Amino acid sequence: MVAAKAGVSAKFIGEIERGTTNTSIAVLWQLTSGLGVSLPEFFLAADDAAATDVATVGAIVGAQPPAARRQAIRLLRALWAKDEG
């Protein structure tokens, strides 16, 4: 279990994942060690996943006719605004 290898609780990892708590560089270092990846690899993986997600959304929306694209963009904006409020 990553939590045990990193010397933190599974609850703490869950809080980090949900964004309800922040972590220090020291704990981040422990987590990456527990995962068996370097700190740069950890962030690269996150960036790659986000880039893949953005590319997927772009491909889906981009394949639609103009009116549907505009509607999808309005929907995405409304969803994000709801999460921020």
N, C-alpha and C positions, 0 to 999 in steps of 0.2 A: 504494500500500500504506500502510495506517495507520501501521505501525511506522516506515517510512521518513519519513513526514510528521511523526511525533511525535519522531523522533530516538532511537528505542529499537529493540532487536532484536525480531524476531518471536518468538524464544524467550522473551524477557522477557514479552511480552504473553501467551503461552501459560501461563507460570508464574502470572501474575495471574489468568487465567481459571480455572486449576485450583486456585487458592487456595494454592499452594505458596510464594508470596512476597507481600509487601505492597508498596505503592507510596507515594510521597510526594505531597503536594498538587501540587508542581511538575510531577512526571511526569504526574499525572492531568490537569493543565491542558494539558500537551503532547498527551496522548491526545485530549482533547476538541477541541483545535484541529485535530488531524489528522483527526478525524471530521467536523469542520465544525459542531459543536454547542457550545452554551454548557454550562458546568458544571451549572447547574440543569436544563437540558434532558436532559443525560446521566442524571442521577439520576431525573428524572421518567419517562423511558422505562423505566428498570429497575423503578420502582414500578408503572407501568402494566402491564408484562409480568407481574409477580408477581400483581397484582390480577386480571388476566385468567386466569392459571393457577388461582388460588384459586377464582375464580367458576366455572370449568369443572369443577373437582373437586367443588365444592359442588353444582353442578347434577346431576352424574352420581350422586353419593352420595345426594343429597336425593330423587331420583326412585325410589329403591329402597324396598322394604318395610322396616319397622323392623329385622327380624332381619338382613337383608342390609346395612343401614346400619351396624349395630353391628359386623358382621364386617369391613366395609370399613375402619372406624375402627381396629379392632384390627390389621388388616393394615398400614395406614399407620403406626401407632405402632411396630409391629415393624420395618418397613423403616427408619424414621428412627433407631430405637434401634440397629439394626445399623450404620448409617453413623456414628453417634456413638462407637461402641465401638471 
